[in-house]
C-alpha cells in the first residue's frame, strides 16, 4: 500500500495510541480522560490499544522505499496507517519499562518508518510525508517512581520520532508515583491535567 497523502484525507480528529499490556490500567484511564477533554471541544476521537493488535516488528528490509508503503507485512498496521493519516491530532501514552517505552510502542513507532522518503545516495536528504500538515501530538509516560529521571528516555523516545515525522509536540506529560492498577483515578490533579491537555490539543487541530 502506497501512502500518497492528500489534504482532504486529514480530519480534525484525535487518535489515541495506548502501549500498556495491562488492560484497564493507568494508561487506559489516562486515555479515557484525555479523550473526554477532546470530546468536550466536539472533535471525533478514536482509541487504539496496541496490546490488542498484531504488529510485526520492522526488519529494515527497505521495501517501503520501493513501494511507498509497508509491503512486507499484512498485519493490523494496515488499518492503523489509515487512521494515522486521517487524524491531525495524536495522543501517545506508554508506561515506563526499564527506563524506556514499552515494546508495543517501540514496535509501533518503528513501523512508521515507511512514511519517510530518502534521497540517493544515502545518507542524504530525507523527508516525511506526514510533515507540513499541522499535525500535533501529546506524549505521556507513567512511572512508578517519584523522580522524573527514573523515566529515563521514555518521553524522548516518543518525542523525537514524532517530531521527525512532522508532528508538533504540544506537551510532554510525565505521570509519576503511580503503579497499582487504576491508582491514577485517585489523583485528581492528573485526571484534570489529562482532560485539559485533551482540550488544548483539540483546539489546536480543530
Protein Blocks (a to p, Z undefined) as FASTA:
>chain_A
ZZdddfklpccddddddfbfbghilklmmmmmmmmmmmmnopacddddfklpccdddehl
ommmmnopafkbccfklmmmmmmmmpmbdcdddddeehiacfklmmmmmmmmmmpccddd
dddddddfkgonlpacddddddfblbfklnommmmmmmmmmmmnopacfbacddehiabg
hklmmmmklmmmmmmmmmmmmmmmZZ
